[in-house]
């Protein structure tokens, strides 16, 4: 099994977007990632980044009031379909697309996979279908409902590939635990934005803060047991901790 960490753009963000209790004014350039997992049996994509609309009409997607606090910095090359092409792949080569949750920067690229099998938590799909303000991008929906798999809690996709139900940021959020050859890697997605948020004293934006704290505690325990965490929007982690990005493959 291999893991490839794929950069799919940036946002110019106010820190208060990531930490609601913080005063506005501190600006950060935060990354967005997708993750390609290749096993002996399949190619799995965890999260898909942003849609084309997010690049060409961000205010139309997110609203004029959002842009001063969260402004996309995206190029056509950042779209997940372009990033896969660099790896010699096209969307139809992906056997399963998994969304940690359906926010625009994690499921917007699903627009390239309307004929693929897609999996997400049932609670997430229900929330996304009913709350257009929190979920402005409909790209997560597959063209054929029969290709959508709704999950209920922790799920083993394959041996050593486990989805961890981590509600709180959204009601159906999930993280990903991979048992690679040398150690486990924990992809937190938005259950933990950055290294600064990997503490019960610094909670990120959460639809249900109590659930978010419980999920955070669970992830902390996994790291204490030896898993190496990778955070969804940490501006410096990849460089400071020596994480290598696409096309590099962790094995």
Secondary structure, DSSP 8 states (H G I E B T S, - for coil): -EEEEEEEEEEEEEHHHH-TTS-TT-EEEEEEEEEEEE-SS-EEEE-----HHHHH-HHHHH-HHHHTTEEEE--GGGSHHHHHHHTT--GGG-SEEE-S--SHHHHGGGGGGTTS-EEEEHHHHHHHHH-TTT---GGGS-SSGGGEEEE-SSEEEETTEEEEE--SSSTT-EEEEEE-SSSEEEEEETTS-SGGGSSTTS----SSHHHHHHHHHHHHHHHHTT-EEEESS-SSHHHHTT---TT--B-
